Amino acid sequence: MVSWTSTFQVNPNQVKPNQVKPNQKPAMMRIDILAAVPELLDSLVHHSILGRAQRKGLAQIVVHNLRDYATGKYKAIDDAPYGGGAGMVLMIEPIDRCLEQLKSERSYSQVIYLSPDGLQLNQNLCNRLALEGNLILLCGHYKGVDERVREHLCTMEISVGDYVLSGGELAAAVLTDAVVRLLPGVLGDESSALTDSFQDGLVAPPDYTRPPVYKGWEVPEILRSGHEARIGQWRHEEALRRTRERRPDLLDRPEGDS
């Protein structure tokens, strides 16, 4: 597998989403997802922000059924592991056929395998991927994939957390949503992604909306004052306070690792 440093030459302290020059139309990012159970992703790619991004022509998300690249009467994509043991392993041949076809049609910046022991997904990594070109996401399933896929066909491995999922389709959904929402023009308010939790190494401050008083619970007066500078200072202080209380580990990380 290609190392992280060999695939990215970006200063992590300077990575921010929505980096596009004024009046410059952003290039459309294409994400191809290779899945054993593609039906799990149907709703994801057609609705909400991801659906809107595709309708705007800012992203294209294509889900591929690995069985379409299998051979034989039963279109098998998995087999028993050499050496014995429980579970089944995704075979290398259908995956390689799919990758070869995709790469013959366009170029890709990364081929990412969603794996429990991959690089931990965080906001800075999402920012980096949003600045990349086209991506291929390979969803693990059953007991995983033939190790030769990881050694020779993938350029990066990413984990969405220290827990086990039934399949990589759910992890691919998380990664796709986290990256596509950062693309210029996807969100209605370009500043929205920049004020999300973790963008500045802090969790987000509290938000309120109407009514100003509900059951005696009041919106802080400062937020109703209209004083932009004071509101900005309050939000920063609240974000810092909330981070200290709920995610103190974020304050201990080196700059650029959030």
Buried (B, 14 or more C-beta within 10 A) or exposed (E): BEEEEEBBEEEBEEBBBBEBEEEEEBEBBBBBBBBBBBEBBEEBBEEEBBBBBBEEEBBBBEBBBBBEBBEEEEEBBBEEBEEEEEEBBBBBBBBBBBBEEBEEEEEBBBBBBBBBEBEEBBBBBBBBBBBBEBBBBBBBBBBBBBEEBBEEBBBBBBBBEEEEBEBBBBBBBBBBBBBBBBBBBBBEEEEEBBBBBBBBBBBBBEEEEEEEEEEEEEBEEBBEEEEEEEBEEBBEEBBBBBBEEEBEEBEEEEEEBB
